[in-house]
Amino acid sequence: MGRIVYGDRVKIALMDSGIGLLAAAAAVRRLRPDADLVLSSDPGSMPWGPRTPEDVTARALAVAEAAAEHRPDALIVACNTASVRALPALRARLEPEVPVIGTVPAIKPAAAGGGPVAIWATPATTGSPYQRGLIREFADGVTVTEVACPGLADAVEHADQPAIDAAIAAAAERTPADVRAVVLGCTHYELVAERIRAAVQQPGLPPLVLHGSAGAVAAQALRRIGELPDPEAPADSVVTVLLSGHEGALPATALAYEEGRLLSAVSPAR
């Protein structure tokens, strides 16, 4: 049985606790400017990292079900915490009608470069069995340093520039100087990727490589629904913003980032 297509337009939903979904949404927009987007979040409950697995699962299901009511062709779980804690529950609830694509830290491509590698992640993810399992599976024999980044996701969410700078500087101090690649293990971090690069890059060494997940999950979502990238397609799509299940507008803090401005400028959010 083939996938169910609602109308003749592609519609991709993305979910996160807050604005961490912007990076993957912008990646979808660049691959398919004609795809309608549904951005579903629950910023009042952010961050999800410190919450219990049961609480994260309940909140993720609520955010996902709000998105599913808009009948998307696929749902991207644009949140590392939700992918770790709630992906089986989300797939059990929504598939096969709506394919669910999780976000996995890009440890495999980072380790393929030979290292040394640093993984920047939330304190809840750093040292977790989930992340340690990925390191064992994909980075065997590569020097990997796990770097907890307390406060960074929250600072990005609120576009608190001094707090972002302080959190990045603190994490950079705990990152070995010889690191050649940094895995951005939280979707919020991708919104400040260049600031992270500037803080970690050492003078006289080759350019630091950053590994995010946004491009990969956007491409995987299109593959799952049998669609091809078409970056030259007309940008005539609609962005629907759901905040705790209710239609709204992109938060003002989203406009502090290039990805938020792209989504706001190309198509009026509603």
N, C-alpha and C positions, 0 to 999 in steps of 0.2 A: 504494500500500500504506500503510495507516494505521500509527500507532505501536503498538508492542507494550506492552500494559499488564499488569503482573504483579499479578494480583489486582485488587480493586476499590478499593484505597487508592492515593493519590498518594505517591510516594517520591522525594525530591530528595536527591541527593548533592552535597556540596561538598568541594573540596580546596584545600589551601594547604600551605605549608611548616610553618606553626604555627597560632596562634590568630587570624590575620588573617581567617579564614573566619567568625568569630563574627558580624560585622556583617551579612553577607549571609544567614547562617543565621537570625539574629533577624528579618531582613526577610521571609524566607520564612515564618517562624513567624507573624508578624503578618498576612501576607496569607492564609495557609492554616494555621490552628492544627491542622487535622486531618492535615496532611502529615507522614509519617514522614521523618526526616532521617538521613543518613549523613554523618558528619564525618570526613574522612580527611586525615591530616597526617603529617609526618615531622619532628617537632620537633628531633630530634638533628642534622638536616642544615641547620637554619635558621641564618642567612639564606641565601636562594638568590641574592640580588642579585650578590654578588661572584663567583659560580661561572661557569664557562664555559657557553656555550649548550648544548654537548653534555651536560654534567653536569646542568644544569637539566632538560633534556629527559628524560634517563634517570630522574632522581628523580621528575619529574612523572608520567611514564608509570607508574612503580611505585605511586605514591600513587593515581593514577586507576584503575589496574587492581584495586587492593585494594577501592576503592569499587564498581567495576563488578561484582565478585563478589557484591555484595548486591542486584544486579538493580534499580537505580534507574530511574526513568522519564527522568531527565535528570541531567546533571552540570554544576555551576557551578564554573568555575575561578576561585576567589575569591582570586586572587593576580595582581597586575599583572606580576610578573617571569615567572611561568609562562605567562601569556597572551601576552606578547611573544615568549618564547623557544620555547614548546612547543605552542602551540595547533594548528598544522597537524598535528603528529605525534599529538596527542591525538585530533583529529577523524578522522585516518586510521585510528587503532587502534579507536575506539569507535563511530563513526557508520556506518550510520544507526540501529543498534540503540539507542544511547544518545545523544541530542542533547547537544552540548557547548557551553556558553555561556561565553564569555570575559569578562574584566573590562577595560574600556577607561576611562582617566581621563576624567572628565566635563568635558573641555575645551570641547566644543560648547555645552552649556547655559551654562557659565560665560561664554564669549565673547559669547553672545547678549545678555547684560546690558550689554555695551558696554565693560566693563573700567574701570580697569586690573585685570588678573588675575595672581595668583601661582599657580604650580603647585609644590606641595610634593611631593617624590618622593625615592626613594633615590638615592644618588650614582650607581649604575649606570644608572638610568633617566634622570636629569637630563642633558640635553644629548645623549641618544641619538638616532640617526636615527629611531627609532620615535616618540619624543615630538615631535621637531622636525617630523616629517611631519604629526602630528595638529595641531600649532599652525598649520602652513601651510594645512592643509585647512579647519580650523574657526575659526581666530582671525585670519584675514587682516585687517589694519587695526586690530587691537586690541593695546594694550600688554600684553605678557605677560612676566613675570619667572619664570625657572626657579630654584627654591630647593632646593638639595640639603639633605637632612636626615640627615647621618651619625649612626648610632647610634640613631635614634628607633625604627625597627621592632624592633630587638633589645631595646631598653629596654621597649617595650610588651609584647613576647613574654614577658619575665620579670617584668612588673609591677614594675619597678624605678622607684619613684616619683621619687627624686632624679634619676636618669638621664633619665627622661621630661621632667621640668621643665627640666633643663639643655639637652637636645636641642631642645625646643620654643623655649626662650628664645634659643638661638643662631640657629635658623632665623628666628624673628621679627625678630631684629636685621638679617637680610639681606633682609627683606621690605619693599618700599617702603611708606611711610606712607599713600600715597593709594590703595592696593589696596582694591578694593571686593568682590572675590570671591577665594576660595582653593579651588583644586582639590586634593583629597586624593588624591594619585597613588599611594598604597600602601594596601592594605586595612587594614593594622594601624593606620594613622592615624585611621581612622574610629572606633576605640574610644576615642580621646582627643580627639574633635572639639571638644568644648566647652572643653577646656583650650587648644586651638589658637586657637579664637575669642577667648578672653579675652586671649591673649598678643598677638594681631595687632590687635584692635579699638582704634581710636584715639578718644580722647575728642572729643565734639562732631561726629563723623561718623556717617552713617547706619549701621545695623547691618550688620556684615560678613556676606556670604553664603558658606556653605561648600557645596561640591559633592562629594559622595561618589558611589560607584557601587553601593552595596548594594541600594538600593531598585529601581534600574533592572534589575540583573541578576536579582533575584528575580522581578520582573514578567515579564521576558523568558523566564525558565525556564518559568513557567506558560503563557505564550503558545505556546512551542515545543511543549508537550505537549497543547495544546488545553484547558487548564483555566482557569477564571476565579477571581479572588480571592474569598474568602468569609471575611472577618475574623471573622464571628460563628459560624463552624463550631466544633463542640466540640473542645476541646484534649485529644484522647485519643490522640495519636500517640506514637511512640517515637523517641528519639534514640540512634543507634548511633555510638559513638566508636571510630575506628580510629587507632591510633598505630603507624606503621611497619608497617601491615598487620594488627596484632593488636588485638582488641577490648579496650577499656579504659574509663577514665572521663575526663571533662573534666579537663584539668590544673587544679591548684589556682589557678594564675595566672588562669585564665579567670573565676573568681568575683570577681576584682577589678574586673570591668567589668559594666555593666548588661546588656549583651547575653549574657554568660556566665551571669549569674544568672537571666535570663529563660529560657534554654534548660534550665538545671538545675532551675528551680522548676516549670515547666509540665509537664514530663514527665521521669521519672527516666531519667537517662542510663545506658547500659549498654555 
